[in-house]
Amino acid sequence: MNSVPSVVRPAGQPDLVAEAAKVFGNTVRLSIINALRQGPALRADLVERTGLPAKTLGAQLTELEAMDAVKAEAQQSRGRPMLYYANHARLERLLSALAQYVLADVRSAGAETPIEPH
């Protein structure tokens, strides 16, 4: 039986671009990143800001932490809750790499027309 890889990555695609696709190519992760634009937050605050179920939020926070897109610090209170915040420097590097990759492909195809949002 043939097995299909779970993730197909084009040959020659830079690692940073693949990482950016993982971070920004998921609407739940984007919702969390957007919620963190308001500032650092505890998990309960993020549940409220995003409207996501706590279990979903927790799983995606773990993924975002593993990709260094989100950082967490234990607080000095009872239960030591984690305070989450966006790693802006990392997010900017990922966005820049993704934009350069996409625009380089558009320019090499001869399309000089700016890409307009819909």
KOLNUFI-99325 format. One record per residue (C-alpha): x, y, z; residue number from 1. Coordinates in pm, whole numbers. Example, Ala and Ser with C-alpha at 12.3 -4.5 7.8 and 13.67 -1.06 7.14 Angstrom:
BEGIN
<<1230; -450; 780>; 1>
<<1367; -106; 714>; 2>
This chain:
BEGIN
<<0; 0; 0>; 1>
<<132; 347; -90>; 2>
<<173; 592; 190>; 3>
<<123; 961; 128>; 4>
<<334; 1201; 333>; 5>
<<128; 1411; 572>; 6>
<<304; 1729; 459>; 7>
<<423; 1790; 107>; 8>
<<700; 2046; 80>; 9>
<<818; 2176; -257>; 10>
<<1183; 2114; -339>; 11>
<<1398; 2413; -263>; 12>
<<1151; 2577; -25>; 13>
<<1351; 2743; 255>; 14>
<<1304; 2609; 607>; 15>
<<1187; 2949; 732>; 16>
<<911; 2957; 468>; 17>
<<792; 2610; 568>; 18>
<<789; 2721; 933>; 19>
<<593; 3036; 841>; 20>
<<335; 2822; 661>; 21>
<<291; 2614; 977>; 22>
<<246; 2920; 1197>; 23>
<<30; 3136; 967>; 24>
<<-143; 2865; 764>; 25>
<<-381; 2769; 1044>; 26>
<<-680; 2989; 1128>; 27>
<<-683; 2884; 1494>; 28>
<<-317; 2978; 1536>; 29>
<<-381; 3309; 1361>; 30>
<<-665; 3377; 1603>; 31>
<<-431; 3320; 1898>; 32>
<<-157; 3540; 1751>; 33>
<<-415; 3810; 1681>; 34>
<<-545; 3788; 2039>; 35>
<<-190; 3831; 2171>; 36>
<<-163; 4160; 1980>; 37>
<<-368; 4302; 2268>; 38>
<<-84; 4207; 2500>; 39>
<<28; 3912; 2711>; 40>
<<-247; 3692; 2848>; 41>
<<-320; 3397; 3070>; 42>
<<-479; 3092; 2907>; 43>
<<-822; 3181; 3050>; 44>
<<-791; 3530; 2901>; 45>
<<-705; 3381; 2562>; 46>
<<-1009; 3152; 2578>; 47>
<<-1219; 3464; 2634>; 48>
<<-1044; 3671; 2365>; 49>
<<-1060; 3401; 2098>; 50>
<<-1375; 3210; 2187>; 51>
<<-1183; 2884; 2136>; 52>
<<-1242; 2577; 2353>; 53>
<<-975; 2551; 2624>; 54>
<<-851; 2214; 2495>; 55>
<<-810; 2345; 2138>; 56>
<<-640; 2659; 2263>; 57>
<<-399; 2458; 2479>; 58>
<<-299; 2227; 2196>; 59>
<<-234; 2517; 1960>; 60>
<<-43; 2716; 2222>; 61>
<<184; 2414; 2264>; 62>
<<243; 2408; 1887>; 63>
<<307; 2782; 1871>; 64>
<<554; 2756; 2162>; 65>
<<735; 2468; 1989>; 66>
<<771; 2689; 1679>; 67>
<<895; 2979; 1899>; 68>
<<608; 3201; 1779>; 69>
<<469; 3232; 2133>; 70>
<<656; 3244; 2463>; 71>
<<527; 3157; 2809>; 72>
<<639; 3259; 3156>; 73>
<<524; 3110; 3486>; 74>
<<367; 3369; 3714>; 75>
<<451; 3406; 4083>; 76>
<<103; 3331; 4208>; 77>
<<-83; 3030; 4341>; 78>
<<-87; 2754; 4082>; 79>
<<183; 2934; 3883>; 80>
<<-33; 3009; 3578>; 81>
<<148; 3072; 3250>; 82>
<<148; 3416; 3090>; 83>
<<163; 3389; 2710>; 84>
<<296; 3653; 2474>; 85>
<<376; 3677; 2106>; 86>
<<742; 3648; 2005>; 87>
<<726; 3950; 1775>; 88>
<<1083; 3921; 1648>; 89>
<<1023; 3560; 1540>; 90>
<<685; 3642; 1384>; 91>
<<840; 3929; 1186>; 92>
<<1119; 3702; 1056>; 93>
<<865; 3441; 948>; 94>
<<642; 3696; 776>; 95>
<<937; 3854; 599>; 96>
<<1063; 3518; 473>; 97>
<<715; 3424; 352>; 98>
<<664; 3758; 175>; 99>
<<1004; 3739; 4>; 100>
<<935; 3383; -108>; 101>
<<589; 3459; -246>; 102>
<<687; 3785; -412>; 103>
<<1000; 3632; -565>; 104>
<<782; 3365; -727>; 105>
<<537; 3628; -855>; 106>
<<815; 3847; -995>; 107>
<<996; 3556; -1159>; 108>
<<671; 3468; -1337>; 109>
<<669; 3817; -1486>; 110>
<<376; 3949; -1289>; 111>
<<461; 4300; -1175>; 112>
<<105; 4389; -1078>; 113>
<<71; 4440; -702>; 114>
<<-125; 4176; -518>; 115>
<<-445; 4335; -387>; 116>
<<-637; 4193; -90>; 117>
<<-992; 4078; -165>; 118>
